[in-house]
Amino acid sequence: MGLFSFLTQEIAIDLGTANTIIIHNDKVVVDEPSIVAVDRNTKKLIAIGETARQMHGKTHDNIATIRPLRDGVIADFNAAEQMIRGMIKLINKGPRLFSPSLRMVVSIPSGSTEVERRAVRDSSEHAGGRDVYMIYEPMAAAIGIGLDVEAPEGCMVVDIGGGTTEIAVIALGGIVCNKSVRVAGDGFTSDIQSYMRHQHNIKIGERTAEDIKIFVGAALPDLDDAPADFVVRGPNIMTSLPVEIPISYQEVAHCLDKSLTKIEAAILTVLEQTPPELYADIVQKGVYLAGGGALLRGFDKRLTDKININFRVAEDPLHAVARGTGVALKNVERYQFLMR
């Protein structure tokens, strides 16, 4: 690249349903919720990221808050393009004579169809990407965790994101078998919302359900270090009068049970398809959990007890995919599994 390196900017994007993370020069430069606020009439961008999240559920007729990604894939093309462009602008603050051409690596779900991949590519190119590469999320997560993906040994990664849970067995720089299920963080949030409605007759929004998940979210009804109850305030559905209800982690574990069982079933399906030699490697090394869902209290223990293989949470699971995408960006020539 040499002389013209300042004309090209290299960025790695973990385009997530819940959060978008951008890595530039090995540093996380943007880590914002994947949400935009636009003017309904002019379709102009009003806010992105955290500012737009604070508006979510609180807007009037002229403002719409949009989450451009659903289930890990782009659902609203224009909003996605505006979001990617806006987040790239956050890196290049200050006056510039010209905007550098962008070389990007973007992570995508392993179950993406050709059409969904095309949408990511088009959005990235419209947002200014000249060279756009794509990498599957479980592969990026494995690299980000620090596993040697090119070794002739099997390693298994479960990445529980906002829209999808990605499960993959990786060996020799490729995905041997994988499954992508659309049960993940967003599903947990809506489980909590419907549980509160049916069990406590209280109506809560997406953000409150998200807070419950963060503060008292659990996968097991008996934990060693139990979090304190979380007090929920909202209107009673019948009377519309305000009510306050303390929620314990046992209740959350109970209401998430169905979704977690689906993830367990998907992990077992992948293990069934795994060749025996790789299966032996996985039993020996254990399985790594990445993504925001890995932070659910007791989830690793629940899986270990259920499946009899050691499950462990990666360090900094939220940034594992983004970090792996960043490593792939630096070694684009070396990693032949990147898609042009």
N, C-alpha and C positions, 0 to 999 in steps of 0.2 A: 504493500500500500504506500509506504514511504511518504514522499512529498505531499501527496493528495489526501493523506489520512484525515486531515481536518475537514475535508469536504464530505467525508462519509462518517456517519454516526452509527455505531453498532448498539442495538438494544435487544434485550430479551424480554418477552412479554408472557406472563402467566395470565391468560385471559380467563378469569374464573367467573362462575355464575354469581358468587357472592362478593369476591374481591378481585381487583386487578393489580398485579404487582409488576413493576418494570425495573429491570436491572441494567445498569449502565456502568461500565468500568468496574465490574465486580461489586458494585454497591447497590443496595435497594434504594432507588431514588424516588419511586412512587409506590405507595401501598394504600390504595383507596377502595372504598366499596364500589362495585360495578353498578352505578346508577347515575342517570342524568336527569336534570330538570329542564324542560323546554317550554317555550311559550306556545300555547295551543294554536294561536292564530298565525304567527309568523314562522313557527317551527324553529325559532332561534334558540341557541343554547343559553340557558340562564346559569346553571351551576352543574358541576360534576363531582363525583366522589362524596366525601364526608359532608360537604355543604348540602348536596342534593339529598343525602340520606336523612339529614335533619328535617328536610321538608317533607319526606315521604309520609303519606297518611295525614298530612296537615295542609294540603294545598287548596286553593280556591279554583274557580272555573277556568281562569286564564293560564294556570300552570299545570303541566302534567309531569309527574315523575315516572320515568320509565326504567325498568331493568332490561337492558338489551339482550341479556342472555337468559335462556330458560333451559333447564336440564343440560347444562354444559354447552349448548349450541346457540348460535345467534338467532334470536326470534324477531328482532326489529333491526333491519339492516341499516337504516339511516341513523338511528340512535347509537348503534354500535360504532359506526364510522365517526360520529361526532365525539363519542366517548374516547376512542383510541386517539383521535387527533388532539382532543383536549388534554389527555393525560401526557401525550408526548410534549405538548407545549409546556407542561409543568416542569419538564427537565430543562428546556431551553428558555429559561426566564431571562429577561433583559433584552435590550435591543441587539439585533443581529443584522449584518449586511445582507446575508442570504441564508436560506435554510439548507442545512446539509442533507445530502441524500441518505436515506436510511437503509440499513441492512438489519433485518429483523429475524428472530427465531420466535415463533409463537407456539405455545403448547395447546394441544387439542385432545378431546376425549378419544380413547382407543376405539370406541364404538361408532365414531363419526361416519356418516355416509359421504359419498362423493359430493353431494349437493352441499352438505354442511361444511365440508372442507373448503369448497369453492367460496362459500359465504365468508369464511374467515380470511381467505386469501384476498378476495375482492375488497373487503373492509380495510384490510391492512394496506393494500396498494392504494386505495382511495385516500387513506390517511397519510400517504407520503412514502410508503415502503417501496424501495427499488428492488432489492433482493429479499424475497420473503421465503423463509424456510419454515417447515412445521415439524413438531416432534410430539409423539404420543405422551400424554401425561404420566402414565405409570413408568415409562422409560425415563422421563425427565426426573420423576420422583426418586427412582433408583439411583440415578447419577447424583442427584442433590443430597441423598442420604450418605453417599460416599461408597456405594457398592461398585465392585468391578464388573460392569455389565458385559465386558468383552471376554471375560474368562469362561473356560469350558465347564462352568459350574452353574447350577440353577439358583436363582434367588427370586423371592416372591415379595411383591409389594401390594398393599391395599391402600389406595388413596381415596379417602372419603371427603369429597369436596362439598360444594354448595348444591350443585345440580345432579352430579353423578358420583357413584362409587366405582372406581376403576380397580380391577383386580387383574394382576398379570404375573406370569412366570417368565423370567427373562434369562437367556443364556446366549453366549457367543454374539452379543451385540444385537440380538433380535428378540421379539416377543414370541414365545413358544405357544402359549395358550393364554387367552384373556377373556374377561367378561366385563361388560360395562352395564351397571344397573342404575336405573333412574330413581334410586332411593338414597337420599343423602341429606345434607344440612337443611335444605329448604323443606324436605319432607318431614324432618323432625320438627321444624317450626310449625308447620300446619297441623301436625299431630297434637302439639301442645295447645294450639288454638282451639281445635275441636274438643279436646279433653276438657279444657276450661269451660267451654260452652255447655257441654253435656253434663259434666260432673258438678260444676260450681255455679252454673247459670250466669256466667260472667263473660262479657264480650271483651276480647283484647285484640290489639292490632299486631301486625307483623313484628314491629320493633320490640314490643313488650315480650312477645313470645321468644324472640331472639335473646332478650336479656335473661329470661327464665332459663333458657338453654345454657347460657354462658355461666350464670351464677349457681344454678342448682342442677345442671344437666348431669345425668348419671346413667350407666348401663346396667348397674347392679343395685338391688334393693338393700344390700348391707355393705357399707364401705367402712374402712378403718378410720380415715379422716373425713368425717361427714361435714359438708358445708352447712352453714346456718340457713334456716328457712328464708325464702324470698317473699316479700310482701307485695301482692298484686293489687292494684287499684283500678277499678273500672265500673261501668254501669251494669246493674243487674238486668238480665234480658227481659224478665217479666215486668219489673216495676220501673226500670230506668233510673232507679235511685243508686247513688254511689255505694260500692261495697269494698271492703278490704279483706283479702284472703291470704293467709300465709301458705306458701307451697313448699313442700319438703322434697328432697331429692328422691325419696322412695316413690312418690307420686309420679315424678317425671320418668323414673326408670320403668314404672308400670306402663305409662302411656306410650313410651318409645319401643316397648318390647316387640310389637308386631313388625315394625320397620327393621329393627336390629336382627330379627329372625330371618328376614328376607336377605340381609347382607350375609348372614352366616350361611344360608343356603347357597348363595352365589359363590362364596369362597369354597364351599365343598364341591360345587360343580367344577370349578377350575382345578381343584386338586384331583378330581376323578379323571380329568383329561390329561393330567401331567404324566409324561413318560416316567417309568419307575426309577431310572437313574437320577433324574432331576428331583424326583420326589424325595429320594434319600438325602440329597443335598439340602433340600428345604427343611426336612425334619431336623437335620443337624444344625443348620444355621438359624432357623427360626424365620418368622415372617415380620416384615416391617410395616407399621401403620403410619401413613402420612395424611396431610390435609387437616382441615379444621375439625372434622368429625373424630379424629384420633384423640382430641382433647377431652372427649366425653369421659367423665370419671369412671374408672373400672372397666372400660371397654376392652382393653388388652387382656385383663384377667378373665373376663367373661368368655372371650374367644379362646384363650388358652385352655380354660376348663372344658369348653364345649368340644374343641377340635383336637386337643391333646398334642398340639404343636406350640412351641413357645412364640407368642406374639409380643412384640415390643414396639413402643412408640418411638419414632425417630426424634432426634433432638431438633427443636424448632420445626415441628411438622407443617406449620402454616406456610413456611417459605421453601420447603423441600423442592417442590416442582419448579418454582422460580429460580432457585439456585442451580438446579440441574439444567434448566433451559439456558442459563448464563454460561455454564461450562460448555454446553453444546455449541453456543454461539462462538466461543473462543476457538473451538476445534472443529469448525464446520467441515474442513477437508477430511478430518479423521473419521468423523461419525457418518458412515455411509447410510445410516437408517433415517437421516433427516430427509424430509420430502420437499422437493422444489415446488 
